[in-house]
Amino acid sequence: MLADIMDLSTTDLSTLTDAEVLRRSQKEPDLFAVLVHRYEAALLRRARKILFSPEDAEEAVQDAFTKMYLYADKYHAQEGASFSSWAYTILNRVAYTKYVARRKESGQKAELDPEHYEALPDARAEFIEDLSIRNEVISALAKLPETAAKILRLQFIEGKTQEEISESERLSIPAVKTRVHRAKKLFKEAYDEQRYE
């Protein structure tokens, strides 16, 4: 996937800072994959230390990247606070929320190391934020043509790989990539439109 992105720009992507990639990805959504490539392994290691479950860790990392993309306009570079610290803060919140939920489901107490308490979000604020995001995403998806909404649901909600989508939808992988790219553009337009109504 990263090789496909290299064709999007003549700029050597490795010279761009994380903040520049994040900013540009708002107009060129495929560029966000550069940040995924740079941070996915490290965030996954961190999530596994919190959640102890590979599946939960992967889900937490996906949720964290989704939030980073949706709230990219909220990121502002500050002295002493890098993009990576912002990314880890988002991941910590998502992972700890999932950790507490999993412990409640299994009837166990959620014991955390004292140094982790500071990173815990306000549960009510997080719930309201998540509910609001969920409603906004559902609303934006409802405004898309069915083919666009379906391909986004398959990849980002059901977590299917492009190869799996290719097989189930009887499309070539390049066709899936093209549809995902177009659908992400349509989703961003619909999402932005409803936020500024």
Secondary structure, DSSP 4 states (H G I P E B T S, - for coil): -HHHHHTT-SS-GGGS-HHHHHHHHTTSGGGHHHHHHHHHHHHHHHHHHHH--HHHHHHHHHHHHHHHHHTGGG---BTTB-HHHHHHHHHHHHHHHHHHHHHHHTT------GGGGGGPPPHHHHHHHHHHHHHHHHHHHHTS-HHHHHHHIIIIIS---HHHHHHHHT--HHHHHHHHHHHHHHHHHHHHHHHT-
